[in-house]
Amino acid sequence: MTADQAVGLVRPGDRVWVGSACGTPRALLAALNALPVPVPGVRLVHFLADGVTVDGEARYPQEVLFVGSELRPLTGGRLVDYVPVPLPEVPSLIARGQHRVDVALVQVAPPDEHGMCSLGVSVDVTLAAALRARTVIAEVNPAMPRTGPATGLPVERIDAFVEVPGPVAEYRHEPVGEAAEAIAMYVARLVPDGATLQIGLGRVPNEMLRHLRGRRDLRVHSDVVTDGLVDLLDSGAVRRGAGSVTASMAVGTRRLFDRLSDPQIDFRPLEELAHPAVLTRLDRLVSVTQAFAVDLTGQVCADSESGDLYGGVASQSIMHWAAAHSLGGRAVVCLSTLAPEGRSRIRPALSEQEAVTIPRSDLHYVVTEYGTAYLYGRSLRERAVALIELAHPSVRADLLMEAIERGLVPPGQQLRSRGAYPREEERAVELRDGRTVLVRPARTGDAAILQDLFYRMPPEDVYTRFFRHLTSLPLSTAEHMTSVSFEDEVTLLAVEGDWGSERVVGTVSYYRDPTSGRADVAFMVDPAWKGVGLGTVLRDVVVDVARRRGVVALTADVLAENTAMLRLFRTSGLDLEAHTSHGVTELVLRL
């Protein structure tokens, strides 16, 4: 029948489920909205549907699981109710009658020879709604791809068919800006070979895929897939074989839709895909959640922006939990540091209008355009320090003041970093014994693990480093060594281990005199890591960093008995001046 005839099956008081995203039945919505008099008492229920309003106004009350840009201006009134519930839980609410579905408006592919109509690009929780509805009205789109047996709706379950022409509606992600590009690069660095990806909605997770084409043996287990999946498949980054990609919804263009019939792609209802029994079997699950705000204790808001409802819980909380409990998994929250109106997204505290989507006790990785922090298991002071360093430089001083006033950090806390974390200085290096260390810039939050290195060093090494018989390294002193500007002050750490369990095995620092252009340099090496070339690695790295930052020479005062350090300078291959007096050798290494 026609769309106009089909919507005549909707009765007064019905709760009408509307299919999602690129599978939204737009012809049926248009016909329902075009009725001269709205059907009394009807409520539209949906996740990520569009075309549900007319000229920006809602003709029917809406019960939404996700607030998109179309409905954002209407929240707070009587016609739009937001339901903050994890999307995979919705089928159980429908099954026990708490969320009644009287009519389901869906879009399907034509029936196959077995009388099954695939829901195609948007299975999500729509299949559960359609199987429970009293009446199912389906747009039949010949361009809708078939996405597997688990997405089928039996033809006898459908009460009315409305033929619509192709193509399937497409969604194109807008180009990302510099901040989102930097965030995407940081997030991609958290994805190892062999990882299982949960991509999530948002431009940053989609952009992240572009940086994963060099990975190998990846799997995808995601509520949503986007166009970036195609490039990932073509690059060979995703392992071959049936079921290497499992999804519930495709949000993209025809380029993506044409690949969904690939046998390695398996579409499943969301409640099955995100079932705890399924998720807990996944190793190295990496979940990416795009947030709107994080406070200095680590509470995350992902369903309102600047006090207005926007977005939704979707599958984020469940996927985040699963990644956090996956063997080798990584639960990532990402956000740009400034909202469109210029306000910092990293806040002293969330406002009353910003609900907690992910509690601080569950927060692991946070990524902004200024770097990455790992917060799980860390104290409130450590969290505040790490998050302030991730904030926009223009607000760091104010955030620090607020953190002191709130008692999150002590009054003497210093943060000298004023720019982005210099990720370009990170490098993985293999040592002579085959072990690999990561040489990376220090952060203020590294003070505790630098203290650990100090207490592993024998007294004679402490004396040759500090020229004093120190028995302790206070936190304030360690922070002075790790909280540097990376302008005239540089500290690099050699670390082993993963995030959250990193161990500093060596450091090199320099302090540049802006007048002379010379920089005083100092090294520390874990006694268990001597003799494997770590000192040489740190020397070569700091020489490279110093040259590029305009340092003309590295200088050091070395005790005469410190033969290892003297040899380190003399074997550099660079022009070296050495003057010894009273048991101390003054070294000048010209760059």
Backbone torsions as a table, in degrees:
resi	resn	phi	psi	omega
1	MET	NA	173.6	177.9
2	THR	-78.3	165.0	177.4
3	ALA	-61.7	-39.2	179.9
4	ASP	-62.4	-40.6	178.4
5	GLN	-68.3	-39.9	-174.2
6	ALA	-64.8	-41.0	-177.5
7	VAL	-70.8	-9.1	173.1
8	GLY	-67.0	-13.4	177.6
9	LEU	-79.1	-10.5	178.7
10	VAL	-78.4	127.9	-176.0
11	ARG	-102.3	157.8	174.5
12	PRO	-55.6	137.4	178.4
13	GLY	83.4	0.1	-178.6
14	ASP	-70.7	144.2	166.5
15	ARG	-96.4	119.7	-171.1
16	VAL	-110.6	113.6	175.4
17	TRP	-79.1	135.8	-180.0
18	VAL	-115.5	127.1	178.7
19	GLY	-57.0	160.4	-164.1
20	SER	-101.9	152.7	164.6
21	ALA	51.0	-127.5	-176.1
22	CYS	-70.1	-10.6	175.6
23	GLY	-98.9	13.2	178.3
24	THR	-62.4	130.7	179.9
25	PRO	-79.4	83.4	-170.9
26	ARG	-68.9	-34.7	179.6
27	ALA	-65.4	-40.9	178.7
28	LEU	-67.6	-40.6	177.2
29	LEU	-61.9	-43.5	-179.4
30	ALA	-61.9	-40.5	179.8
31	ALA	-67.7	-39.3	179.3
32	LEU	-66.0	-40.5	180.0
33	ASN	-73.9	-19.5	-177.4
34	ALA	-89.4	-4.7	178.5
35	LEU	-57.6	137.2	-178.3
36	PRO	-55.4	-37.9	177.9
37	VAL	-127.2	122.1	179.3
38	PRO	-56.4	145.1	177.9
39	VAL	-65.7	123.3	-174.3
40	PRO	-60.4	138.3	172.0
41	GLY	74.3	3.0	-179.2
42	VAL	-74.8	137.5	173.0
43	ARG	-121.4	134.2	174.7
44	LEU	-92.4	130.9	-179.5
45	VAL	-120.1	130.4	-175.7
46	HIS	-165.0	165.8	172.9
47	PHE	-126.2	119.6	172.3
48	LEU	58.7	35.3	175.1
49	ALA	-91.9	154.6	173.3
50	ASP	-132.1	166.4	-174.2
51	GLY	80.5	18.6	-176.9
52	VAL	-90.7	-3.9	178.6
53	THR	-120.6	169.1	176.8
54	VAL	-125.2	117.9	-178.6
55	ASP	51.9	40.1	176.9
56	GLY	79.6	2.6	-179.9
57	GLU	-116.7	142.8	178.5
58	ALA	-90.2	120.7	176.8
59	ARG	-82.1	-19.2	178.9
60	TYR	-128.1	147.6	171.9
61	PRO	-59.1	146.6	-176.5
62	GLN	-122.5	135.4	171.8
63	GLU	-116.0	109.6	-167.3
64	VAL	-117.7	144.4	176.4
65	LEU	-99.0	-5.1	179.7
66	PHE	-155.8	127.7	-179.2
67	VAL	-95.7	105.9	177.8
68	GLY	-88.7	-179.4	-176.2
69	SER	-63.7	-28.4	-179.1
70	GLU	-66.4	-39.2	-175.4
71	LEU	-97.7	-9.5	-176.8
72	ARG	-54.2	-42.6	-179.9
73	PRO	-67.6	-14.9	-175.3
74	LEU	-98.4	-4.8	-179.9
75	THR	-69.5	152.6	-177.9
76	GLY	93.3	-9.9	177.6
77	GLY	-101.3	-164.7	-177.0
78	ARG	-86.3	-14.1	-170.1
79	LEU	-98.5	-9.8	-179.3
80	VAL	-128.9	116.5	176.2
81	ASP	-111.1	124.5	177.5
82	TYR	-94.9	132.8	-179.8
83	VAL	-110.6	105.4	-178.0
84	PRO	-83.1	84.3	-179.1
85	VAL	-136.5	141.8	175.2
86	PRO	-58.2	129.4	-174.2
87	LEU	-57.4	-40.1	179.6
88	PRO	-63.3	-13.3	178.6
89	GLU	-86.1	-12.8	-175.2
90	VAL	-61.8	-43.7	179.0
91	PRO	-55.7	-35.8	178.6
92	SER	-70.2	-33.4	175.7
93	LEU	-65.7	-37.7	177.8
94	ILE	-68.5	-43.0	-175.7
95	ALA	-62.6	-37.3	-178.3
96	ARG	-93.9	9.0	171.8
97	GLY	85.0	1.5	179.1
98	GLN	-68.5	-38.0	173.9
99	HIS	-113.3	91.8	-177.3
100	ARG	-71.0	140.1	172.9
101	VAL	-123.0	115.2	178.8
102	ASP	-91.7	-43.3	-177.8
103	VAL	-130.4	137.6	173.7
104	ALA	-116.8	123.4	173.3
105	LEU	-100.8	117.5	-174.4
106	VAL	-134.7	169.9	172.9
107	GLN	-126.4	133.9	-173.6
108	VAL	-136.1	165.7	168.5
109	ALA	-81.3	158.2	177.8
110	PRO	-58.6	153.9	-179.0
111	PRO	-60.4	143.8	173.8
112	ASP	-87.7	-172.5	-176.1
113	GLU	-67.4	-14.5	178.2
114	HIS	-98.2	5.8	178.7
115	GLY	75.4	29.4	178.7
116	MET	-111.3	134.1	177.7
117	CYS	-107.5	114.8	-179.1
118	SER	-74.6	138.4	174.2
119	LEU	-77.2	-4.0	168.7
120	GLY	63.6	-119.1	-169.2
121	VAL	-78.9	-11.5	-175.8
122	SER	-137.4	82.5	176.6
123	VAL	-85.5	-54.0	178.7
124	ASP	30.9	-119.3	176.0
125	VAL	-106.5	8.6	-179.5
126	THR	-67.1	-35.7	178.9
127	LEU	-61.9	-43.3	178.6
128	ALA	-61.4	-40.6	179.1
129	ALA	-64.9	-43.3	-177.2
130	ALA	-67.6	-34.6	-179.5
131	LEU	-72.5	-20.5	-178.9
132	ARG	-100.6	-16.4	-173.9
133	ALA	-68.5	149.0	173.4
134	ARG	-65.9	-42.5	-176.3
135	THR	-129.7	131.9	176.6
136	VAL	-117.6	123.5	177.2
137	ILE	-115.0	123.7	-172.2
138	ALA	-121.6	127.6	164.2
139	GLU	-76.5	132.6	178.8
140	VAL	-106.4	113.4	-175.4
141	ASN	-113.3	115.4	-178.1
142	PRO	-64.4	-17.7	179.7
143	ALA	-89.1	-5.1	-178.7
144	MET	-70.2	125.5	-180.0
145	PRO	-74.0	151.0	173.5
146	ARG	-86.6	132.0	-174.1
147	THR	-120.8	30.1	170.7
148	GLY	108.8	163.5	-173.9
149	PRO	-65.3	-26.0	-178.3
150	ALA	-75.5	-5.9	-177.5
151	THR	-104.6	8.6	-172.0
152	GLY	-83.5	141.2	173.6
153	LEU	-116.3	120.0	-176.4
154	PRO	-61.4	140.8	-176.3
155	VAL	-60.7	-33.0	179.9
156	GLU	-71.7	-12.8	177.7
157	ARG	-82.2	-11.7	-175.4
158	ILE	-98.6	127.6	-175.7
159	ASP	-89.4	-26.9	-179.3
160	ALA	-148.8	136.8	177.3
161	PHE	-111.8	136.2	175.5
162	VAL	-125.6	114.1	179.7
163	GLU	-74.9	131.4	175.9
164	VAL	-127.9	148.4	178.3
165	PRO	-78.1	156.3	171.9
166	GLY	-73.6	-179.7	-0.6
167	PRO	-84.3	176.2	171.3
168	VAL	-70.0	139.6	179.5
169	ALA	-57.5	140.2	-177.4
170	GLU	-111.4	156.8	174.7
171	TYR	-129.9	127.4	177.9
172	ARG	-113.7	125.5	176.0
173	HIS	-68.2	134.6	176.0
174	GLU	-66.8	150.9	177.5
175	PRO	-58.8	142.7	-179.6
176	VAL	-86.8	154.9	176.3
177	GLY	-86.6	-174.4	-177.1
178	GLU	-62.5	-40.9	-178.1
179	ALA	-63.3	-48.0	-179.0
180	ALA	-65.1	-35.6	177.9
181	GLU	-63.7	-43.7	178.3
182	ALA	-63.7	-41.3	178.9
183	ILE	-62.1	-44.4	-179.4
184	ALA	-59.7	-39.0	178.8
185	MET	-66.2	-42.6	178.4
186	TYR	-62.9	-44.4	-178.9
187	VAL	-63.4	-41.8	-179.4
188	ALA	-59.9	-31.5	-179.1
189	ARG	-70.3	-14.3	177.5
190	LEU	-88.1	-2.0	-177.0
191	VAL	-99.8	110.8	179.4
192	PRO	-85.9	166.6	169.1
193	ASP	-57.5	143.2	178.7
194	GLY	82.1	5.7	-178.8
195	ALA	-75.3	159.3	170.9
196	THR	-110.2	124.5	-171.8
197	LEU	-99.7	132.6	163.0
198	GLN	-108.5	116.2	-167.1
199	ILE	-85.8	-48.4	179.2
200	GLY	78.5	166.8	178.0
201	LEU	-80.4	156.5	176.8
202	GLY	117.7	155.7	-177.6
203	ARG	-71.7	-34.7	-177.8
204	VAL	-65.6	-50.2	177.4
205	PRO	-58.4	-37.7	178.0
206	ASN	-65.6	-43.0	-179.7
207	GLU	-67.0	-32.3	179.7
208	MET	-56.4	-35.7	-176.5
209	LEU	-60.0	-29.6	-179.2
210	ARG	-63.4	-26.2	-176.8
211	HIS	-94.2	7.2	-177.3
212	LEU	-109.7	9.7	-174.5
213	ARG	-68.0	-18.7	177.7
214	GLY	-89.4	-3.5	178.4
215	ARG	-75.6	167.5	178.7
216	ARG	-136.6	151.1	174.1
217	ASP	63.1	33.4	176.3
218	LEU	-78.6	153.9	167.8
219	ARG	-124.1	160.4	176.6
220	VAL	-124.5	125.5	175.0
221	HIS	-136.0	93.3	-165.0
222	SER	-142.2	142.3	174.8
223	ASP	-61.4	-34.3	-178.4
224	VAL	-133.9	144.6	170.9
225	VAL	-122.9	150.9	-176.5
226	THR	-126.4	-178.7	-176.9
227	ASP	-57.4	-28.5	179.9
228	GLY	-59.9	-21.0	178.0
229	LEU	-62.8	-35.7	-177.7
230	VAL	-61.2	-47.2	179.6
231	ASP	-64.1	-35.5	179.5
232	LEU	-65.8	-41.0	177.2
233	LEU	-65.7	-44.8	-177.5
234	ASP	-65.8	-28.6	-177.7
235	SER	-77.3	-13.5	-176.4
236	GLY	85.4	7.9	-179.0
237	ALA	-70.7	-28.7	-178.9
238	VAL	-92.3	132.6	-179.8
239	ARG	-60.1	146.4	177.7
240	ARG	-80.0	156.8	176.6
241	GLY	121.6	152.9	-178.1
242	ALA	-60.6	137.0	175.7
243	GLY	80.3	9.4	178.2
244	SER	-73.1	-17.3	173.3
245	VAL	-124.8	119.2	176.4
246	THR	-120.8	127.7	-176.0
247	ALA	-147.3	174.3	179.7
248	SER	-129.3	-14.5	-177.2
249	MET	-154.1	142.7	175.3
250	ALA	-118.6	122.1	179.3
251	VAL	-120.0	101.1	-176.2
252	GLY	-176.5	-143.5	-175.3
253	THR	-117.3	178.9	-179.6
254	ARG	-57.1	-30.2	178.3
255	ARG	-57.6	-40.1	176.3
256	LEU	-74.7	-46.1	-175.8
257	PHE	-59.2	-36.1	-179.0
258	ASP	-66.5	-17.8	-179.2
259	ARG	-93.5	-6.6	-172.2
260	LEU	-72.3	-14.4	176.1
261	SER	-83.8	-4.2	177.5
262	ASP	-57.3	130.7	-176.9
263	PRO	-62.6	-17.9	178.7
264	GLN	-80.1	-6.3	-180.0
265	ILE	-104.0	125.1	-176.5
266	ASP	-122.6	118.1	177.6
267	PHE	-95.5	137.7	-177.2
268	ARG	-136.9	153.0	170.2
269	PRO	-58.1	146.5	-172.8
270	LEU	-63.8	-37.9	-179.1
271	GLU	-65.1	-23.8	175.3
272	GLU	-82.9	-46.4	-179.0
273	LEU	-59.6	-40.2	-175.2
274	ALA	-102.1	20.8	178.1
275	HIS	-70.8	136.2	-178.5
276	PRO	-52.8	-37.3	-179.8
277	ALA	-64.4	-29.6	177.2
278	VAL	-79.9	-46.6	-175.3
279	LEU	-65.3	-36.2	-177.0
280	THR	-70.5	-11.6	176.5
281	ARG	-87.4	-5.8	-175.9
282	LEU	-90.6	124.1	174.5
283	ASP	-92.5	152.0	176.6
284	ARG	55.1	39.3	178.1
285	LEU	-75.3	125.9	177.9
286	VAL	-112.4	114.4	179.2
287	SER	-107.1	135.1	-179.5
288	VAL	-119.9	117.6	178.4
289	THR	-112.9	126.0	177.4
290	GLN	-92.5	120.1	-174.0
291	ALA	-109.3	167.1	177.6
292	PHE	-105.9	-24.2	-179.1
293	ALA	-160.5	148.9	173.7
294	VAL	-137.4	134.4	176.7
295	ASP	-93.3	173.2	-171.3
296	LEU	-70.7	-8.6	173.5
297	THR	-95.1	-10.8	177.9
298	GLY	106.4	10.2	175.1
299	GLN	-76.1	136.2	-173.5
300	VAL	-114.6	132.1	171.7
301	CYS	-111.5	125.6	-178.2
302	ALA	-127.3	10.3	-180.0
303	ASP	-131.5	20.2	169.9
304	SER	-155.1	144.5	-179.2
305	GLU	-123.6	122.4	178.9
306	SER	53.4	36.7	176.6
307	GLY	91.4	-10.3	179.4
308	ASP	-101.0	137.5	175.4
309	LEU	-59.0	131.6	-179.7
310	TYR	-162.2	133.2	-176.6
311	GLY	81.5	-151.0	-178.5
312	GLY	-178.8	173.9	179.2
313	VAL	-67.4	-40.4	-179.8
314	ALA	49.1	-130.3	179.0
315	SER	-104.5	8.1	-169.9
316	GLN	-60.1	-49.7	-174.7
317	SER	-63.8	-38.8	-179.4
318	ILE	-70.1	-45.3	-179.9
319	MET	-66.3	-38.2	178.1
320	HIS	-61.7	-46.5	178.0
321	TRP	-59.8	-44.9	-177.5
322	ALA	-63.0	-42.5	179.8
323	ALA	-65.2	-38.4	179.8
324	ALA	-64.1	-28.7	-177.7
325	HIS	-102.9	2.5	178.1
326	SER	-78.7	142.9	176.4
327	LEU	-64.2	114.4	-177.6
328	GLY	76.6	10.9	-177.4
329	GLY	-79.8	168.1	-179.3
330	ARG	-142.6	119.1	179.1
331	ALA	-99.6	112.0	-170.0
332	VAL	-114.3	133.2	170.2
333	VAL	-115.2	129.4	-179.0
334	CYS	-126.9	150.2	177.8
335	LEU	-164.8	149.1	171.8
336	SER	-76.9	156.3	-171.8
337	THR	-78.8	-23.0	-177.5
338	LEU	-123.4	135.7	173.4
339	ALA	-74.9	165.0	-178.2
340	PRO	-53.4	-33.5	-179.2
341	GLU	-83.3	1.8	176.0
342	GLY	97.5	-3.5	-179.5
343	ARG	-77.5	144.7	179.2
344	SER	-66.7	135.2	174.7
345	ARG	-82.5	-17.9	172.5
346	ILE	-93.1	114.5	-168.3
347	ARG	-115.4	153.5	169.6
348	PRO	-58.3	-38.1	176.6
349	ALA	-154.6	150.4	174.1
350	LEU	-69.1	149.1	178.8
351	SER	-79.5	172.8	178.7
352	GLU	-62.6	-26.2	-178.5
353	GLN	-87.7	-2.0	-177.3
354	GLU	-111.0	96.9	-177.8
355	ALA	-73.8	155.6	179.2
356	VAL	-83.1	114.9	176.4
357	THR	-88.0	-41.5	176.4
358	ILE	-124.2	119.1	-178.8
359	PRO	-69.8	158.2	-176.9
360	ARG	-63.4	-26.1	179.0
361	SER	-69.8	-15.9	-178.2
362	ASP	-108.0	2.8	-175.7
363	LEU	-81.7	130.6	179.4
364	HIS	-112.6	-82.7	-177.6
365	TYR	-99.2	137.8	171.7
366	VAL	-123.9	133.2	-178.2
367	VAL	-128.4	129.6	167.9
368	THR	-125.6	-178.0	177.5
369	GLU	-68.7	-5.8	-180.0
370	TYR	-105.6	8.3	174.5
371	GLY	138.1	-167.6	-176.7
372	THR	-128.7	141.0	174.4
373	ALA	-132.0	144.4	174.8
374	TYR	-109.9	118.4	-169.7
375	LEU	-112.0	-10.8	-173.6
376	TYR	-64.5	131.3	178.8
377	GLY	77.6	5.3	-178.7
378	ARG	-97.8	155.2	-176.5
379	SER	-72.1	167.6	177.0
380	LEU	-60.7	-38.5	178.5
381	ARG	-64.2	-46.4	-179.3
382	GLU	-63.5	-38.6	179.1
383	ARG	-63.3	-47.7	-178.3
384	ALA	-60.1	-45.0	179.9
385	VAL	-61.1	-46.6	-177.9
386	ALA	-64.7	-41.1	-177.9
387	LEU	-71.6	-35.7	177.0
388	ILE	-62.8	-37.5	178.1
389	GLU	-68.6	-20.0	176.5
390	LEU	-88.6	-11.4	-176.0
391	ALA	-77.0	169.0	177.6
392	HIS	-64.0	137.2	-177.6
393	PRO	-53.4	-30.7	-175.9
394	SER	-69.8	-16.7	-176.6
395	VAL	-114.7	-1.1	-174.5
396	ARG	-63.1	-41.6	-179.7
397	ALA	-62.4	-42.6	179.4
398	ASP	-66.8	-40.2	178.3
399	LEU	-63.9	-40.3	178.5
400	LEU	-62.6	-42.3	178.8
401	MET	-62.1	-43.5	178.6
402	GLU	-63.8	-40.7	-179.6
403	ALA	-63.4	-37.4	177.2
404	ILE	-67.1	-44.8	-179.3
405	GLU	-63.1	-32.8	-179.7
406	ARG	-85.6	-1.5	178.8
407	GLY	77.6	14.6	179.1
408	LEU	-76.7	-32.9	177.6
409	VAL	-131.1	156.2	-178.9
410	PRO	-71.9	159.0	-177.1
411	PRO	-57.9	-29.8	-177.4
412	GLY	-87.7	7.2	-176.9
413	GLN	-60.1	131.8	178.8
414	GLN	-117.3	141.6	173.5
415	LEU	-136.7	108.9	-175.4
416	ARG	-99.2	-5.9	178.5
417	SER	-69.8	131.0	-177.8
418	ARG	-124.1	1.7	-177.8
419	GLY	-136.1	-166.5	178.6
420	ALA	-72.3	149.8	172.7
421	TYR	-58.6	126.4	-175.0
422	PRO	-77.2	75.3	-175.1
423	ARG	-62.7	-21.8	-179.4
424	GLU	-66.7	-14.9	-179.7
425	GLU	-89.4	-2.9	177.8
426	GLU	-75.5	140.1	175.2
427	ARG	-156.4	137.0	175.0
428	ALA	-91.1	132.2	-174.7
429	VAL	-130.0	133.3	175.3
430	GLU	-92.5	131.7	-178.6
431	LEU	-91.6	176.2	-174.0
432	ARG	-64.0	-26.9	-178.7
433	ASP	-91.0	7.7	177.6
434	GLY	92.7	-12.4	177.3
435	ARG	-73.5	151.2	-179.7
436	THR	-116.2	136.5	174.1
437	VAL	-123.2	154.9	173.0
438	LEU	-102.1	120.8	173.8
439	VAL	-95.9	119.9	-174.5
440	ARG	-143.8	159.8	175.8
441	PRO	-64.2	147.9	178.7
442	ALA	-82.0	152.9	172.7
443	ARG	-119.7	160.5	178.3
444	THR	-55.5	-38.6	-178.3
445	GLY	-68.4	-5.4	178.3
446	ASP	-83.7	0.5	-174.8
447	ALA	-57.0	-41.4	-176.2
448	ALA	-64.6	-42.4	-179.4
449	ILE	-75.8	-21.5	171.6
450	LEU	-71.0	-38.8	174.0
451	GLN	-58.3	-41.1	179.2
452	ASP	-58.6	-41.5	177.3
453	LEU	-61.8	-44.7	-178.7
454	PHE	-56.0	-44.6	-175.7
455	TYR	-76.3	-9.9	173.1
456	ARG	-88.9	-11.4	-175.6
457	MET	-85.5	139.0	177.5
458	PRO	-69.0	157.3	-176.8
459	PRO	-54.2	-37.7	-178.6
460	GLU	-66.2	-35.0	177.8
461	ASP	-71.2	-35.8	176.5
462	VAL	-62.0	-42.5	-178.1
463	TYR	-66.4	-41.3	-179.7
464	THR	-68.4	-24.6	178.2
465	ARG	-82.2	-43.7	-171.9
466	PHE	-107.5	-7.1	-177.8
467	PHE	60.1	23.6	177.4
468	ARG	-144.9	153.3	177.7
469	HIS	-86.8	76.0	-179.2
470	LEU	-82.3	141.1	175.3
471	THR	-111.6	-7.1	178.9
472	SER	-149.3	158.0	175.6
473	LEU	-127.4	96.4	-178.1
474	PRO	-59.4	155.2	179.7
475	LEU	-57.8	-38.7	-179.5
476	SER	-62.7	-37.3	178.2
477	THR	-70.0	-42.6	178.6
478	ALA	-62.5	-40.0	178.2
479	GLU	-66.3	-33.9	176.8
480	HIS	-62.3	-31.2	-179.6
481	MET	-80.6	-30.2	-175.8
482	THR	-98.9	-25.1	179.8
483	SER	-90.2	90.6	-175.5
484	VAL	-125.3	159.7	-175.4
485	SER	-82.4	-19.9	-172.1
486	PHE	59.7	27.0	169.3
487	GLU	-110.7	-79.7	174.8
488	ASP	-91.6	-12.4	179.5
489	GLU	-120.2	133.3	-179.9
490	VAL	-137.9	132.9	170.4
491	THR	-131.4	128.2	177.6
492	LEU	-117.8	138.5	178.8
493	LEU	-113.7	141.1	167.9
494	ALA	-100.5	117.7	-174.0
495	VAL	-124.9	150.7	170.2
496	GLU	-120.7	160.0	179.1
497	GLY	93.3	169.7	-177.3
498	ASP	-92.0	172.9	176.0
499	TRP	-52.9	136.8	178.9
500	GLY	88.2	-18.4	177.7
501	SER	-133.7	24.6	-179.9
502	GLU	-64.8	148.7	178.6
503	ARG	-132.0	124.6	178.7
504	VAL	-79.4	124.9	179.4
505	VAL	-113.1	-5.1	177.1
506	GLY	-172.4	152.3	177.9
507	THR	-141.8	155.0	169.3
508	VAL	-142.5	134.4	-179.3
509	SER	-132.3	148.9	168.5
510	TYR	-139.5	153.6	179.0
511	TYR	-127.2	114.8	-172.3
512	ARG	-91.3	134.2	172.1
513	ASP	-85.9	110.4	-176.4
514	PRO	-62.8	-19.7	179.7
515	THR	-76.8	-49.4	-176.8
516	SER	-89.9	-21.9	-176.0
517	GLY	81.0	1.4	177.3
518	ARG	-89.5	155.0	-179.0
519	ALA	-132.4	129.3	176.6
520	ASP	-80.8	128.8	-172.2
521	VAL	-118.3	146.9	178.7
522	ALA	-145.1	146.2	-176.7
523	PHE	-123.1	152.8	165.1
524	MET	-138.5	136.2	177.9
525	VAL	-133.3	131.1	176.4
526	ASP	-56.1	130.9	-178.7
527	PRO	-57.5	-28.4	179.5
528	ALA	-75.3	-9.2	-177.3
529	TRP	-115.0	16.4	176.6
530	LYS	-82.6	152.1	176.7
531	GLY	82.7	7.4	180.0
532	VAL	-116.4	9.2	176.6
533	GLY	92.5	9.8	-177.6
534	LEU	-67.3	-40.2	177.8
535	GLY	-60.4	-40.9	178.9
536	THR	-64.0	-41.7	177.9
537	VAL	-60.3	-47.8	-179.6
538	LEU	-63.2	-39.5	177.5
539	ARG	-61.1	-48.8	-177.3
540	ASP	-65.4	-37.1	179.5
541	VAL	-67.2	-45.7	-177.1
542	VAL	-68.6	-32.6	175.1
543	VAL	-62.3	-44.1	179.5
544	ASP	-63.8	-46.0	-179.7
545	VAL	-63.2	-45.5	-177.2
546	ALA	-64.0	-41.8	178.7
547	ARG	-58.8	-47.0	-177.0
548	ARG	-69.7	-16.9	179.4
549	ARG	-103.7	14.2	170.8
550	GLY	85.8	12.1	177.0
551	VAL	-75.1	132.4	-177.7
552	VAL	-92.6	-23.9	179.8
553	ALA	-159.8	148.0	171.8
554	LEU	-102.6	134.1	-178.7
555	THR	-122.7	154.1	178.0
556	ALA	-159.4	145.6	169.0
557	ASP	-102.4	119.9	-173.5
558	VAL	-123.0	130.0	175.8
559	LEU	-61.6	143.0	-175.6
560	ALA	-59.4	-33.0	-179.0
561	GLU	-78.0	-6.6	179.4
562	ASN	-85.5	71.2	-173.2
563	THR	-66.4	-31.8	-179.1
564	ALA	-64.4	-41.4	-179.4
565	MET	-71.9	-37.7	176.6
566	LEU	-61.2	-42.2	178.9
567	ARG	-65.5	-36.0	179.5
568	LEU	-60.2	-41.2	178.9
569	PHE	-73.1	-41.6	-174.1
570	ARG	-71.0	-21.3	-179.0
571	THR	-97.7	13.6	-176.8
572	SER	-73.7	-21.8	-175.5
573	GLY	81.2	3.1	179.1
574	LEU	-102.3	165.6	178.8
575	ASP	-65.0	121.4	-174.5
576	LEU	-124.6	131.2	170.4
577	GLU	-108.4	137.5	-179.7
578	ALA	-139.1	129.0	178.5
579	HIS	-133.2	123.5	-178.1
580	THR	-107.9	133.2	178.3
581	SER	-152.3	128.9	177.1
582	HIS	55.3	40.6	174.8
583	GLY	80.3	5.9	179.4
584	VAL	-122.5	130.3	178.7
585	THR	-101.7	122.6	175.6
586	GLU	-89.7	121.3	-176.8
587	LEU	-111.2	139.8	173.7
588	VAL	-130.9	111.3	179.8
589	LEU	-101.8	108.3	-175.8
590	ARG	-80.9	132.8	-177.9
591	LEU	-99.1	NA	NA
